Amino acid sequence: MVVTIDGPAASGKSSVSRDLAKKLGWKWVSTGAFYRGLAYVAANSDIDLDSEKEVLDVATGESWLVVMAPEKTEVHFKGEDVSDKVFSEGMGAVASKISQYPKVREALLEPQRQCAENVAGLVAEGRDCGSVVFPNAEVKIYLTANEKLRAARRAMQTGDDIKNVQAKTDARDKQDSTRKTAPMTIPENAVVVETSELSLEEVVDKVYGIIQESLKS
């Protein structure tokens, strides 16, 4: 069974999906790690980030890979775990840029989908999990929260000024929702969960209940 959790930046996708996977005893993957990982590898490979072909060559190369782990989706580059380096705001901006390339997105689809192979269940989070990566997922969730709260959450994570964070978050959301290929959108048949007034535990419990109802049907 596959459960997808999509939503804009700082909507709680990572925390909710990770805790949900633990509660279910399933595998967990952040599909954004593929783009952030590629962003880091590309930025450290002396290539032109404005060239789709050069980014695609890196995307399909063997110098890096993504590994599912309980606490984080790991990115390995040349044998080194660089996960802590890829989840910075800077890499997020680069990831948003290179995710605009159709051929790059196509190249990353198969390894993302392979995460659901030979597992009892998978919780996948990202920005196009339910719409593109796993369009036939049994349960699709779309998390959202008001913009100021999302900016405050990200500011706490990064230590950056909240106004700067909100500007960056708004810019990335706009870029991701308006790109021509696989734009961020509410997936068909997704249940929208507003998280602004809920604790992490409450959101996890709510989504868990939705999954249990689906399993009964």
C-alpha positions as CSV (number, residue, x, y, z in Angstrom):
1,M,0.0,0.0,0.0
2,V,1.2,3.5,-0.8
3,V,0.2,6.7,1.1
4,T,1.3,10.0,-0.4
5,I,1.6,13.2,1.5
6,D,2.0,16.4,-0.5
7,G,1.9,20.0,0.3
8,P,3.8,23.3,0.2
9,A,7.0,24.1,2.1
10,A,6.8,23.9,5.9
11,S,3.3,22.4,5.9
12,G,4.6,19.5,8.0
13,K,5.0,16.9,5.3
14,S,8.3,15.5,6.5
15,S,7.5,15.3,10.2
16,V,4.0,13.9,9.7
17,S,5.0,11.3,7.1
18,R,8.0,10.1,9.0
19,D,6.1,9.7,12.3
20,L,3.2,8.1,10.4
21,A,5.5,5.5,8.7
22,K,6.9,4.6,12.2
23,K,3.4,4.2,13.6
24,L,2.4,2.0,10.7
25,G,5.7,0.1,10.6
26,W,6.2,1.0,6.9
27,K,9.0,2.4,4.8
28,W,9.2,6.2,4.4
29,V,10.7,8.3,1.7
30,S,11.0,12.0,1.0
31,T,10.9,12.4,-2.8
32,G,12.3,15.9,-2.4
33,A,15.6,14.3,-1.3
34,F,16.0,13.2,-4.9
35,Y,15.9,16.8,-6.2
36,R,17.8,18.2,-3.3
37,G,20.4,15.5,-3.6
38,L,20.7,16.1,-7.3
39,A,21.0,19.9,-6.6
40,Y,23.9,19.2,-4.3
41,V,25.6,16.8,-6.6
42,A,25.1,19.2,-9.6
43,A,26.4,22.2,-7.7
44,N,29.5,20.2,-6.8
45,S,30.2,18.8,-10.2
46,D,31.3,21.9,-12.1
47,I,28.4,22.0,-14.5
48,D,26.1,24.7,-15.9
49,L,22.9,24.5,-13.9
50,D,21.2,26.4,-16.7
51,S,21.8,23.4,-19.0
52,E,19.2,20.7,-18.8
53,K,21.5,18.3,-20.6
54,E,24.3,18.7,-18.2
55,V,22.0,18.4,-15.2
56,L,20.4,15.3,-16.8
57,D,23.9,13.7,-17.2
58,V,24.5,14.1,-13.5
59,A,21.0,12.9,-12.6
60,T,21.6,9.6,-14.5
61,G,25.2,9.2,-13.3
62,E,26.4,6.7,-10.8
63,S,28.2,9.1,-8.4
64,W,25.2,9.5,-6.1
65,L,22.2,7.6,-4.8
66,V,19.3,8.0,-2.4
67,V,18.8,5.6,0.5
68,M,15.6,5.1,2.6
69,A,16.2,5.3,6.3
70,P,13.8,5.6,9.3
71,E,14.9,9.1,10.4
72,K,15.8,10.7,7.1
73,T,16.0,9.9,3.4
74,E,19.8,9.8,2.9
75,V,21.7,11.1,0.0
76,H,25.2,9.6,-0.7
77,F,27.7,11.3,-3.1
78,K,30.9,9.5,-4.0
79,G,30.5,7.2,-1.0
80,E,29.8,9.9,1.5
81,D,26.5,10.6,3.3
82,V,25.9,14.2,2.5
83,S,22.3,14.3,3.7
84,D,22.8,17.1,6.3
85,K,24.2,19.3,3.5
86,V,21.4,18.8,1.0
87,F,18.5,20.0,3.2
88,S,19.7,23.7,3.4
89,E,17.6,26.6,2.1
90,G,20.2,27.2,-0.6
91,M,19.9,23.6,-1.9
92,G,16.1,24.0,-1.8
93,A,16.4,26.9,-4.2
94,V,18.7,25.0,-6.6
95,A,16.4,22.0,-6.3
96,S,13.4,24.1,-7.3
97,K,15.4,25.4,-10.3
98,I,16.5,22.1,-11.7
99,S,13.1,20.5,-11.0
100,Q,11.8,22.7,-13.8
101,Y,13.6,20.5,-16.4
102,P,11.1,17.9,-17.9
103,K,13.8,15.3,-18.8
104,V,15.4,15.5,-15.3
105,R,12.0,14.9,-13.7
106,E,11.4,12.0,-16.0
107,A,14.8,10.5,-15.1
108,L,14.1,10.7,-11.4
109,L,10.6,9.1,-11.6
110,E,11.7,5.5,-11.9
111,P,14.1,5.5,-8.8
112,Q,11.4,7.2,-6.8
113,R,8.8,4.6,-7.8
114,Q,11.2,1.8,-7.0
115,C,10.9,2.8,-3.4
116,A,7.5,1.2,-3.3
117,E,8.8,-2.2,-4.6
118,N,9.0,-5.2,-2.2
119,V,7.7,-3.3,0.8
120,A,4.6,-3.9,2.9
121,G,3.7,-0.3,2.8
122,L,5.2,3.1,1.9
123,V,4.6,6.6,3.0
124,A,6.0,9.0,0.4
125,E,6.1,12.8,0.9
126,G,6.9,15.5,-1.5
127,R,5.2,18.0,-3.9
128,D,4.0,15.7,-6.6
129,C,3.8,12.3,-5.0
130,G,0.0,11.8,-5.4
131,S,-0.3,13.6,-8.7
132,V,2.8,12.2,-10.6
133,V,5.0,9.8,-8.7
134,F,2.3,7.6,-7.3
135,P,-1.0,8.6,-9.1
136,N,-2.6,5.3,-8.1
137,A,-1.8,5.5,-4.4
138,E,-4.5,4.1,-2.2
139,V,-4.5,7.1,0.1
140,K,-3.5,10.7,-0.9
141,I,-3.1,13.5,1.7
142,Y,-2.5,17.1,1.0
143,L,-1.3,19.1,4.0
144,T,-1.6,22.9,4.2
145,A,-1.2,25.7,6.7
146,N,-1.4,29.5,6.7
147,E,1.6,31.2,5.1
148,K,2.7,33.0,8.3
149,L,2.7,29.8,10.3
150,R,4.7,28.0,7.6
151,A,7.2,30.8,7.5
152,A,7.6,30.7,11.3
153,R,8.1,26.9,11.2
154,R,10.8,27.2,8.6
155,A,12.5,30.1,10.4
156,M,12.7,28.0,13.6
157,Q,14.4,25.2,11.6
158,T,16.9,27.5,9.8
159,G,17.4,30.3,12.3
160,D,16.8,32.8,9.4
161,D,14.8,36.0,9.7
162,I,11.1,35.2,9.3
163,K,10.5,37.8,6.7
164,N,13.3,36.5,4.5
165,V,12.0,32.9,5.0
166,Q,8.5,33.9,4.0
167,A,9.8,35.6,0.9
168,K,11.8,32.6,-0.1
169,T,8.9,30.2,0.7
170,D,6.4,32.2,-1.3
171,A,8.8,32.4,-4.3
172,R,9.5,28.6,-4.2
173,D,5.8,27.8,-3.9
174,K,5.0,30.0,-6.8
175,Q,7.8,28.5,-8.9
176,D,6.8,24.9,-8.1
177,S,3.0,25.5,-8.6
178,T,3.5,27.2,-12.0
179,R,6.1,25.0,-13.6
180,K,5.0,23.4,-16.8
181,T,6.0,19.9,-15.9
182,A,4.4,18.2,-12.8
183,P,3.4,21.4,-11.0
184,M,2.6,21.3,-7.3
185,T,-1.1,20.8,-7.0
186,I,-3.7,19.1,-4.9
187,P,-3.8,15.5,-6.2
188,E,-7.0,14.0,-7.5
189,N,-9.0,12.3,-4.7
190,A,-6.7,13.7,-2.1
191,V,-7.9,14.5,1.4
192,V,-6.9,18.1,2.4
193,V,-5.7,18.5,6.0
194,E,-5.3,22.0,7.4
195,T,-2.6,21.8,10.0
196,S,-2.4,25.3,11.3
197,E,-4.4,24.6,14.5
198,L,-3.2,21.0,15.1
199,S,-0.2,19.6,16.8
200,L,2.1,17.1,15.1
201,E,0.6,14.2,17.0
202,E,-2.9,15.4,16.1
203,V,-2.1,15.5,12.4
204,V,-0.5,12.1,12.5
205,D,-3.5,10.6,14.3
206,K,-5.9,12.2,11.8
207,V,-4.1,10.8,8.8
208,Y,-3.7,7.5,10.5
209,G,-7.4,7.3,11.0
210,I,-8.0,8.1,7.3
211,I,-5.7,5.2,6.4
212,Q,-7.4,2.8,8.7
213,E,-10.8,3.7,7.1
214,S,-9.3,3.0,3.7
215,L,-8.0,-0.4,4.8
216,K,-11.5,-1.4,5.9
217,S,-13.0,-0.6,2.6
